Amino acid sequence: MSDNMEMGITREDAFNLLKEHLKNEKLIAHCLATEAIMRALAQKFGEDESIWGLAGLLHDLDYELTGEDSSTHGEETAKVLIEIGVSPVIIDVIRKHNAEGLGLERTTVFEHALTCAETITGLIVATALVYPDKKIASVKPKSILKRMKTPHFARAVSRERIGECEKAGIELNEFVDLSLQAMSEISEELGL
């Protein structure tokens, strides 16, 4: 567990910052889901859950400002986080979750983990929403894996980015299980 000095921000302050910059509840839920998956991945890899969780929580801080503009998404977040003294490690991984748009390259386990974690949230939510109760608790890993192979289902969700879990060092089946479990644990916060 990191101390706040190492991270440059507390989890509480990070969440308040997120709510200050994002008003869309679904986007905030996406960031919370990403945080949960990142914490679970950190635990699996023996990494710092606080640092990985904060990267997940803050990765889309600038989304309402930059939207679909991939040439600025991540950079605006970096500016905000640099100004308040957040760890460069967290800032760098947040920038690289949009490596394609910013002309960067993902090379570390942490970078690949954030990319696949933030992407799979969309597939899990879309899967939950086709169930009658619209609850994550009803979703089974095999259902997510089946829908991954269906290109027209949640077509905006990049299967390639989810597949980066293997570059992070976790097989797809295990990654789906871990992600679903992590999101299930905060299902009330997610409204699912």
N, C-alpha and C positions, 0 to 999 in steps of 0.2 A: 504494500500500500504506500503510495506516494504522499509526501506532505504537500501542503498547498504551495510552499515556496517552489518546489520542483515543477509543479504544473502551472503556476502563475494565476490560478483561479480556483475557487472552490466549486463544488458541484452545484451548490445552491445559487451562487452568483452566476454560474454558467446557465442554469435553467432560467433565471430571471433575465439574463441577457437575451436568451433565445426568445422568451415571451415579449421582450421589448422590440425585437426585430421581426418577429413573425406573428401575424394575427390569425392566419388560417389554422384552425384546430387540426385538420388532417395532416398538415405539414408538421405541426408540432408533434403529433402522434407518430409520424414517420421518423422524426428525430429521436423520440423516446424508444421506438422499436429498434432503431439502429444502435442506440446506446446499449440496450439490453443484449443484443446479439454480440456486439463488440466486447462487452464484459464477459460473456460466456466464452468467446473465442480466446480472450486474454487468459482466462482460467485454464482452458485446454492447453494453450501453448506455454503456460508458466510465465506470462507477461503481466505487466502492471494493469490491473482491472480499472483503476481510477483514470489512468492516462488514456487507455483504449476507450473507455466509456465516454470520457469527455470529447474525444475526437468524433465518436458517433453522435453524441448529443449536438455538437456544434457544427457538424459538417455542412449543413444547408442554411446556416445563419443568414446568408445573403440572398437566399432564393427569391424572396419577394421583391428584392431590389433588382437582381440580375435576370430572374426568370429563365427563359430558355437560351439566353445569351451565353453560350459556352466559352466565349472569349474573355468573359469577366467573372464567371461563377467560380468561387473559391478565392479569387484575388481580393474581392471586397471583404470577405470574411477575414482573410489574412490581415488586411489593413486594420480592421477593428481589433483583432486579437493581439496584433503587435503593439498597438497603442496602449492596451491595458496590461501588457507584459505576460501574456500566455506563452508557455513553453514553445520554442521553435519546433520541437519534435511534433507537437500536436498541430501546429500551423502547417508544417510541411506535408503531413499526411492528409490534411484537409484539402490543401491545394491539389494534391495528386489524385484525389478521388475524381477529379475532372482533368486528369492528365491529357486526355485527347484534346480537349478544348484549349488548354493552356500551353500545349506544345511541350509537355513534360513526359516523363516515363516512370511507371511504377516498377520498383525493383525489390522492395522489401516485403516481408510477410505482413507487416503492419499496413502497408499501402494496399496490398491485394485484399487483405481482410476487410478494410473499410469499404472498398469498392464492392465486393461481393455481398457484404452485410447490408449495405444501404440499398442495394438493388433487390435482394430477395424479399425485402419487406413488402414490396409492391405485389409480388406474386403470391405471398402468403395472404395478404389482405384481400386480393382479388379472389382467391380460392375461398376464403371464409365467406365472402359476400354472395357466393352462389349457393351456399347452404341455406336451408329454410330459416334457421335461427341466427344466421350471420355471425356465428361465434367461432373464434379460433379453436376453442375446445373441441369442436366438431371435426376439425381438419386433421387428416392423417398424413404422415409423410409421403405415403405412396400416391396420394391424390395430388400433392404438389409436384412430385416427380413426373406423374402422368401429364399434368398441365404444362410442365416445362417442355414436353415434346409436342405440344399443340401450339403451333406458331400464331394462330389467330386469337388464342386466349391471352389476355393482357399483353397485347402485341407491343406495347411501349416498353415492356420490361425486357431488358437485354439478357438473353440467355448466356451470351458470351461473358458478360460482366459477372453473372452468378457463377459461371464456370471458373472464374479466377480463384475460387476457393481452393482449387487443386494447386495453383501457384503459391497459395499461402500454406499449403501442406495439409489439407484436409479433404478427404474424398467427398464427392457430391452428396451421397446418401447420408453420411454422418453430418455434413454441413446443414442439410435440410432438417434433420432431426434436431440438431442443436439450436437452429434458428427458430424452429417452431416451438420448442420448449421454452426458449428465452422469451419469446413474445407471449406465450401462454401465461407466463409468470406475471406479466404486467397487463393482462387482457382488460382489466377494469379501467386502467389508465388510458388504454387505447380505444375504449368503447366497443370492444369486440369480444 
